[in-house]
Amino acid sequence: MRSVDNALISVVNLTKTYHLGEREVHALRGVSFSLLRNEFVAVMGPSGSGKSTLLNLLGCLDTPSEGDYYLRGKRVSTFSDDELAQIRNNEIGFVFQVFNLLPRSTAFHNVELPCIYRGESKKKRTARTLEALEMVEMTHRMHHHPSELSGGERQRIAIARALVNDPSLLLADEPTGNLDSKTGNEILGLFHKLHSQGNTIVMVTHDGTIAHQAQRILYFRDGRIVKEKFRKG
């Protein structure tokens, strides 16, 4: 495994166990890997293999039962709640399968929200929001509400929202899962564009065709990495 100091993220013997009454569910069982800046990694496996649990831990939305997670060489378990909140808002961008857009807000306001949470001035957040919308080619639709947008357009808005604070890490959970194949390919093309511009991406999927768009694939089964593959070219 690569050095923790040289990696953007590194997980060491990461374990997550959920207690459901008297039953224990072992979602992750001693997972270890590192990710360098500007890598594009797919996490692939069947339902229940631990993919989404891993993404929640990488996004600081949950804590491991055992093991360590390092971000920029720092152990995440040592951070306070306030520091974790700052990391989620400043360091990590999230893209979900279900978009999670506010239905009564315009596309512009949905993208702008993380900047508002940061307390940025109107001038600065407007500039950031326009820049993010330009990156996903959606400035022409920024005054529309989610109900007026297609699925692909809504996902582009969700990606712009994830990018608006210039995160170190972009986490995507089944980003094409609710899209038809043509629109899904357009979103994957956008991910390639973002990766070529320097973004680091971790994408969860159960679809092998989607996974092979990444530089590197981690195959999960029963909470463990069972195989790793690097794509040529």
C-alpha contacts under 8 A as a table, 3 or more apart, distances in Angstrom:
res1	aa1	res2	aa2	distance
1	M	32	S	7.82
1	M	33	F	6.16
1	M	34	S	6.48
2	R	6	N	7.26
2	R	7	A	6.98
2	R	33	F	7.77
2	R	34	S	5.97
3	S	6	N	5.41
3	S	7	A	6.43
3	S	34	S	7.82
4	V	7	A	5.34
4	V	9	I	7.44
4	V	10	S	5.75
4	V	34	S	7.27
4	V	70	Y	7.07
4	V	73	G	5.64
5	D	72	R	7.10
5	D	73	G	4.81
6	N	36	L	7.21
6	N	72	R	7.91
6	N	73	G	7.36
7	A	10	S	6.22
7	A	34	S	6.09
7	A	35	L	5.60
7	A	36	L	4.66
7	A	37	R	6.93
7	A	71	L	7.91
7	A	72	R	6.56
7	A	73	G	6.96
8	L	34	S	7.64
8	L	35	L	5.83
8	L	36	L	5.08
8	L	37	R	5.43
8	L	71	L	5.85
8	L	72	R	4.83
8	L	73	G	7.17
9	I	34	S	5.76
9	I	35	L	5.31
9	I	36	L	6.97
9	I	69	Y	7.34
9	I	70	Y	5.55
9	I	71	L	4.62
9	I	72	R	6.09
9	I	73	G	7.30
10	S	32	S	7.45
10	S	33	F	5.88
10	S	34	S	4.16
10	S	35	L	6.28
10	S	69	Y	5.90
10	S	70	Y	5.08
10	S	71	L	6.69
10	S	73	G	7.79
11	V	14	L	6.12
11	V	31	V	7.00
11	V	32	S	5.04
11	V	33	F	5.55
11	V	34	S	6.36
11	V	67	G	7.52
11	V	68	D	5.73
11	V	69	Y	4.47
11	V	70	Y	6.21
12	V	30	G	7.45
12	V	31	V	6.48
12	V	32	S	4.47
12	V	33	F	6.82
12	V	67	G	5.64
12	V	68	D	5.20
12	V	69	Y	6.47
13	N	29	R	7.59
13	N	30	G	3.99
13	N	31	V	4.86
13	N	32	S	5.14
13	N	66	E	7.26
13	N	67	G	4.75
13	N	68	D	6.79
14	L	28	L	6.82
14	L	29	R	6.79
14	L	30	G	4.74
14	L	31	V	4.74
14	L	32	S	6.38
14	L	64	P	6.47
14	L	65	S	7.74
14	L	66	E	5.88
14	L	67	G	4.31
14	L	68	D	6.07
14	L	69	Y	7.34
15	T	26	H	7.84
15	T	27	A	7.53
15	T	28	L	4.77
15	T	29	R	4.85
15	T	30	G	4.97
15	T	31	V	6.67
15	T	64	P	5.77
15	T	65	S	5.53
15	T	66	E	4.95
15	T	67	G	6.03
16	K	26	H	6.17
16	K	27	A	5.49
16	K	28	L	4.86
16	K	29	R	6.84
16	K	53	T	7.89
16	K	63	T	7.96
16	K	64	P	5.08
16	K	65	S	4.78
16	K	66	E	6.76
17	T	24	E	6.55
17	T	25	V	5.53
17	T	26	H	4.49
17	T	27	A	5.79
17	T	28	L	6.97
17	T	64	P	8.00
17	T	65	S	6.13
18	Y	24	E	5.74
18	Y	25	V	5.04
18	Y	26	H	6.50
18	Y	27	A	7.24
19	H	22	E	6.89
19	H	23	R	5.91
19	H	24	E	4.71
19	H	25	V	6.38
20	L	23	R	5.11
20	L	24	E	6.10
20	L	25	V	7.32
21	G	24	E	7.92
26	H	29	R	6.55
26	H	223	G	6.94
27	A	48	G	7.46
27	A	49	S	7.06
27	A	50	G	5.14
27	A	53	T	6.79
27	A	222	D	7.25
27	A	223	G	5.17
28	L	31	V	6.69
28	L	50	G	5.71
28	L	53	T	7.44
28	L	54	L	7.49
28	L	222	D	7.49
28	L	223	G	3.99
28	L	224	R	6.27
29	R	222	D	7.90
29	R	223	G	5.16
29	R	224	R	5.61
30	G	67	G	7.36
30	G	223	G	7.99
30	G	224	R	6.85
31	V	223	G	7.72
31	V	224	R	5.94
31	V	225	I	6.53
35	L	39	E	6.73
36	L	39	E	5.85
36	L	200	T	7.98
37	R	168	S	7.98
37	R	198	G	7.99
37	R	199	N	7.72
37	R	200	T	5.71
38	N	195	H	6.60
38	N	198	G	5.27
38	N	199	N	5.33
38	N	200	T	4.21
38	N	201	I	7.34
39	E	195	H	7.62
39	E	199	N	7.72
39	E	200	T	5.15
39	E	201	I	6.39
39	E	215	Q	7.08
40	F	195	H	6.82
40	F	200	T	5.90
40	F	201	I	4.74
40	F	202	V	6.10
40	F	203	M	7.82
40	F	214	A	5.35
40	F	215	Q	5.43
40	F	216	R	6.63
41	V	201	I	6.17
41	V	202	V	4.91
41	V	203	M	6.26
41	V	214	A	5.45
41	V	215	Q	5.98
41	V	216	R	4.86
41	V	217	I	5.74
41	V	218	L	7.41
42	A	202	V	5.80
42	A	203	M	4.72
42	A	204	V	5.75
42	A	205	T	7.01
42	A	211	A	5.29
42	A	212	H	7.74
42	A	214	A	5.73
42	A	215	Q	7.83
42	A	216	R	6.26
42	A	217	I	4.76
42	A	218	L	6.26
43	V	51	K	6.44
43	V	202	V	7.17
43	V	203	M	6.03
43	V	204	V	4.68
43	V	205	T	6.23
43	V	211	A	7.29
43	V	217	I	5.87
43	V	218	L	4.89
43	V	219	Y	6.10
43	V	220	F	7.09
44	M	51	K	7.06
44	M	204	V	6.08
44	M	205	T	5.18
44	M	206	H	5.23
44	M	207	D	7.22
44	M	208	G	7.33
44	M	211	A	6.59
44	M	217	I	6.87
44	M	218	L	6.12
44	M	219	Y	4.92
44	M	220	F	5.97
45	G	49	S	5.90
45	G	51	K	6.96
45	G	205	T	7.09
45	G	206	H	5.21
45	G	219	Y	5.71
45	G	220	F	4.86
45	G	221	R	6.02
46	P	49	S	5.67
46	P	206	H	5.69
46	P	220	F	7.70
46	P	221	R	7.04
47	S	50	G	7.81
47	S	206	H	7.40
48	G	51	K	7.53
48	G	222	D	7.10
48	G	223	G	7.95
49	S	220	F	5.73
49	S	221	R	4.66
49	S	222	D	4.68
49	S	223	G	5.13
49	S	224	R	7.58
50	G	53	T	5.18
50	G	54	L	6.14
50	G	220	F	6.91
50	G	221	R	7.35
50	G	222	D	6.84
50	G	223	G	4.81
50	G	224	R	7.61
51	K	54	L	5.26
51	K	55	L	6.44
51	K	204	V	6.32
51	K	220	F	6.95
51	K	223	G	7.92
52	S	55	L	4.93
52	S	56	N	6.19
52	S	173	D	6.98
52	S	204	V	7.09
53	T	56	N	5.15
53	T	57	L	6.38
54	L	57	L	5.15
54	L	58	L	6.18
55	L	58	L	5.03
55	L	59	G	6.00
55	L	171	L	6.97
55	L	173	D	7.52
55	L	204	V	7.68
56	N	59	G	5.06
56	N	60	C	6.24
56	N	61	L	5.05
56	N	62	D	5.68
57	L	60	C	5.09
57	L	61	L	5.90
57	L	62	D	5.04
57	L	63	T	5.90
57	L	64	P	6.80
58	L	61	L	7.65
58	L	69	Y	7.63
59	G	62	D	7.72
59	G	88	R	6.61
59	G	92	I	6.57
59	G	94	F	7.78
59	G	171	L	7.31
60	C	63	T	6.90
60	C	84	L	6.70
60	C	87	I	7.88
60	C	88	R	6.69
63	T	77	S	7.80
64	P	67	G	6.69
64	P	68	D	7.66
68	D	75	R	6.74
68	D	76	V	7.56
68	D	77	S	7.32
69	Y	75	R	5.83
69	Y	76	V	5.73
69	Y	77	S	7.32
70	Y	73	G	5.33
70	Y	74	K	5.00
70	Y	75	R	4.41
70	Y	76	V	5.64
71	L	74	K	5.28
71	L	75	R	6.57
71	L	76	V	6.52
75	R	78	T	5.86
75	R	79	F	7.63
76	V	79	F	5.54
76	V	84	L	7.97
79	F	82	D	7.95
79	F	83	E	5.64
79	F	84	L	6.16
80	S	83	E	5.08
80	S	84	L	6.18
81	D	84	L	5.06
81	D	85	A	6.20
82	D	85	A	5.09
82	D	86	Q	6.31
83	E	86	Q	5.04
83	E	87	I	6.22
84	L	87	I	5.00
84	L	88	R	6.23
85	A	88	R	5.16
85	A	89	N	6.28
86	Q	89	N	5.14
86	Q	90	N	5.71
86	Q	91	E	7.58
87	I	90	N	5.17
87	I	91	E	4.87
87	I	92	I	6.49
88	R	91	E	5.96
88	R	92	I	5.25
88	R	93	G	7.42
89	N	92	I	6.40
89	N	93	G	7.50
89	N	114	P	6.68
89	N	118	R	7.70
89	N	165	N	7.45
90	N	93	G	7.95
90	N	165	N	5.86
90	N	166	D	7.34
90	N	167	P	5.83
91	E	165	N	7.82
91	E	166	D	7.52
91	E	167	P	4.35
91	E	168	S	5.03
91	E	169	L	6.39
92	I	162	A	7.72
92	I	167	P	4.94
92	I	168	S	6.02
92	I	169	L	4.92
92	I	170	L	5.88
92	I	171	L	7.23
93	G	161	R	7.83
93	G	162	A	4.17
93	G	163	L	6.05
93	G	165	N	7.98
93	G	167	P	5.75
93	G	168	S	7.97
93	G	169	L	6.23
93	G	170	L	4.68
93	G	171	L	6.06
94	F	159	I	7.73
94	F	162	A	5.34
94	F	170	L	6.06
94	F	171	L	5.00
94	F	172	A	5.99
95	V	99	F	6.97
95	V	158	A	6.23
95	V	159	I	5.93
95	V	162	A	6.41
95	V	170	L	7.57
95	V	171	L	6.14
95	V	172	A	4.53
95	V	173	D	6.30
95	V	175	P	6.51
96	F	99	F	5.31
96	F	100	N	7.07
96	F	158	A	7.84
96	F	172	A	5.96
96	F	173	D	5.10
96	F	174	E	6.74
96	F	175	P	5.86
97	Q	172	A	7.94
97	Q	173	D	5.95
97	Q	174	E	5.21
97	Q	175	P	4.80
97	Q	176	T	6.68
97	Q	177	G	5.85
97	Q	178	N	6.37
98	V	178	N	7.16
99	F	154	R	6.65
99	F	155	Q	5.86
99	F	158	A	5.73
100	N	158	A	7.50
101	L	110	N	6.39
101	L	146	P	7.00
101	L	154	R	7.82
101	L	158	A	6.96
102	L	105	S	5.54
102	L	110	N	6.47
102	L	146	P	7.58
103	P	106	T	7.83
103	P	145	H	6.52
103	P	146	P	5.67
103	P	147	S	6.88
104	R	145	H	6.64
104	R	146	P	7.88
105	S	108	F	7.94
105	S	109	H	5.88
105	S	110	N	6.25
105	S	145	H	5.98
105	S	146	P	7.73
106	T	109	H	5.22
106	T	110	N	6.25
106	T	142	M	6.60
106	T	143	H	5.34
106	T	144	H	5.25
106	T	145	H	4.41
106	T	146	P	6.99
107	A	110	N	5.13
107	A	111	V	6.35
107	A	141	R	7.17
107	A	142	M	4.78
107	A	143	H	5.98
107	A	144	H	5.84
107	A	145	H	5.80
107	A	146	P	6.69
107	A	157	I	6.38
108	F	111	V	5.33
108	F	112	E	6.09
108	F	129	T	6.94
108	F	130	L	7.95
108	F	133	L	7.92
108	F	142	M	4.80
108	F	143	H	6.20
109	H	112	E	4.82
109	H	113	L	6.12
110	N	113	L	5.57
110	N	157	I	7.67
110	N	158	A	7.98
110	N	161	R	6.75
111	V	114	P	7.14
111	V	129	T	6.10
111	V	132	A	7.82
111	V	133	L	7.85
111	V	157	I	6.71
111	V	158	A	7.26
111	V	160	A	6.10
111	V	161	R	4.08
111	V	162	A	7.83
111	V	164	V	6.85
112	E	115	C	5.53
112	E	116	I	6.53
112	E	125	R	6.52
112	E	126	T	7.27
112	E	128	R	7.90
112	E	129	T	5.47
112	E	161	R	6.97
112	E	164	V	7.41
113	L	116	I	5.03
113	L	117	Y	6.33
113	L	161	R	7.72
114	P	117	Y	5.04
114	P	118	R	6.38
114	P	161	R	7.30
114	P	164	V	7.34
114	P	165	N	7.13
115	C	118	R	5.00
115	C	119	G	6.48
115	C	120	E	5.79
115	C	125	R	5.62
115	C	164	V	7.44
115	C	165	N	6.91
116	I	119	G	5.08
116	I	120	E	5.96
116	I	125	R	7.29
117	Y	120	E	7.81
120	E	124	K	6.32
120	E	125	R	5.96
121	S	124	K	5.33
121	S	125	R	6.16
122	K	125	R	5.30
122	K	126	T	5.92
123	K	126	T	5.28
123	K	127	A	6.34
124	K	127	A	5.22
124	K	128	R	6.23
125	R	128	R	4.97
125	R	129	T	5.92
126	T	129	T	5.12
126	T	130	L	6.16
127	A	130	L	5.29
127	A	131	E	6.19
128	R	131	E	5.11
128	R	132	A	6.23
128	R	164	V	6.03
128	R	165	N	7.58
129	T	132	A	5.16
129	T	133	L	6.17
129	T	160	A	7.92
129	T	164	V	6.04
130	L	133	L	5.06
130	L	134	E	6.08
130	L	139	T	6.93
131	E	134	E	5.08
131	E	135	M	6.32
131	E	164	V	7.74
132	A	135	M	5.09
132	A	136	V	6.74
132	A	160	A	5.00
132	A	161	R	7.29
132	A	163	L	6.25
132	A	164	V	5.33
133	L	136	V	5.38
133	L	137	E	6.02
133	L	138	M	5.14
133	L	139	T	5.31
133	L	142	M	7.61
133	L	157	I	7.23
133	L	160	A	5.68
134	E	137	E	4.76
134	E	138	M	6.06
134	E	139	T	5.77
135	M	138	M	7.86
135	M	160	A	7.28
136	V	156	R	5.87
136	V	157	I	7.51
136	V	159	I	7.50
136	V	160	A	6.33
136	V	190	L	7.07
137	E	140	H	7.79
138	M	141	R	5.42
138	M	142	M	6.37
138	M	153	E	7.55
138	M	156	R	7.30
138	M	157	I	7.26
139	T	142	M	5.16
140	H	143	H	7.88
141	R	144	H	5.56
144	H	148	E	6.07
144	H	149	L	7.14
145	H	148	E	5.41
145	H	149	L	6.89
146	P	149	L	5.20
146	P	150	S	7.98
146	P	154	R	6.26
147	S	150	S	7.87
149	L	152	G	7.96
149	L	153	E	5.67
149	L	154	R	5.99
150	S	153	E	5.10
150	S	154	R	6.16
151	G	154	R	5.12
151	G	155	Q	6.25
151	G	178	N	7.54
151	G	179	L	6.35
151	G	183	T	7.98
152	G	155	Q	5.11
152	G	156	R	6.23
152	G	179	L	6.73
152	G	183	T	5.63
152	G	184	G	7.41
152	G	186	E	7.94
152	G	187	I	7.18
153	E	156	R	5.00
153	E	157	I	6.28
154	R	157	I	5.05
154	R	158	A	6.21
155	Q	158	A	4.87
155	Q	159	I	6.14
155	Q	175	P	7.61
155	Q	187	I	7.73
156	R	159	I	5.02
156	R	160	A	6.16
156	R	187	I	7.32
157	I	160	A	4.98
157	I	161	R	6.22
158	A	161	R	5.09
158	A	162	A	6.33
159	I	162	A	4.94
159	I	163	L	6.25
160	A	163	L	5.04
160	A	164	V	5.99
161	R	164	V	5.31
162	A	165	N	7.33
162	A	167	P	7.71
162	A	170	L	7.25
163	L	166	D	5.25
163	L	167	P	6.27
163	L	170	L	7.77
164	V	167	P	7.84
167	P	170	L	6.80
168	S	199	N	7.12
168	S	200	T	6.68
169	L	199	N	6.94
169	L	200	T	5.15
169	L	201	I	6.05
169	L	202	V	7.68
170	L	199	N	7.17
170	L	200	T	6.03
170	L	201	I	4.76
170	L	202	V	6.30
171	L	201	I	6.00
171	L	202	V	5.00
171	L	203	M	6.01
172	A	175	P	5.73
172	A	201	I	7.53
172	A	202	V	6.23
172	A	203	M	4.62
172	A	204	V	6.16
173	D	203	M	5.98
173	D	204	V	4.86
173	D	205	T	6.86
174	E	177	G	5.13
174	E	203	M	7.04
174	E	204	V	5.48
174	E	205	T	5.00
174	E	206	H	7.76
175	P	178	N	7.65
175	P	187	I	7.94
175	P	203	M	7.69
175	P	204	V	7.99
176	T	179	L	5.26
176	T	180	D	7.84
176	T	183	T	7.95
176	T	184	G	4.96
176	T	187	I	7.12
176	T	188	L	7.94
177	G	184	G	7.93
179	L	183	T	5.96
179	L	184	G	5.50
180	D	183	T	5.47
180	D	184	G	5.89
181	S	184	G	4.90
181	S	185	N	6.09
182	K	185	N	5.23
182	K	186	E	6.49
183	T	186	E	5.00
183	T	187	I	6.38
184	G	187	I	5.13
184	G	188	L	6.25
185	N	188	L	4.98
185	N	189	G	6.09
186	E	189	G	4.97
186	E	190	L	6.32
187	I	190	L	4.95
187	I	191	F	6.35
188	L	191	F	4.93
188	L	192	H	6.31
188	L	210	I	7.95
188	L	213	Q	7.61
189	G	192	H	5.09
189	G	193	K	6.29
190	L	193	K	4.97
190	L	194	L	6.21
191	F	194	L	5.05
191	F	195	H	6.05
192	H	195	H	5.00
192	H	196	S	6.11
193	K	196	S	5.13
193	K	197	Q	6.40
194	L	197	Q	5.07
194	L	198	G	6.67
194	L	199	N	5.65
195	H	198	G	5.23
195	H	199	N	4.65
195	H	200	T	6.38
195	H	201	I	7.12
196	S	199	N	7.18
203	M	211	A	7.93
205	T	208	G	7.74
205	T	210	I	7.02
205	T	211	A	6.47
206	H	211	A	7.78
207	D	210	I	5.38
207	D	211	A	6.22
208	G	211	A	4.93
208	G	212	H	6.16
209	T	212	H	5.44
209	T	213	Q	7.12
210	I	213	Q	5.58
210	I	214	A	7.88
211	A	214	A	5.85
211	A	217	I	6.59
212	H	215	Q	7.50
212	H	216	R	7.87
212	H	217	I	7.26
212	H	231	R	7.19
214	A	217	I	6.80
214	A	231	R	7.23
215	Q	230	F	5.90
215	Q	231	R	5.10
215	Q	232	K	7.62
216	R	228	E	7.34
216	R	229	K	5.65
216	R	230	F	4.38
216	R	231	R	5.85
217	I	228	E	5.66
217	I	229	K	5.09
217	I	230	F	6.40
217	I	231	R	7.92
218	L	225	I	6.43
218	L	226	V	7.87
218	L	227	K	6.22
218	L	228	E	4.74
218	L	229	K	6.70
219	Y	225	I	5.58
219	Y	226	V	5.77
219	Y	227	K	5.15
219	Y	228	E	6.05
220	F	223	G	6.36
220	F	224	R	5.42
220	F	225	I	4.58
220	F	226	V	5.80
220	F	227	K	7.42
221	R	224	R	5.49
221	R	225	I	6.55
221	R	226	V	6.44
225	I	228	E	7.50
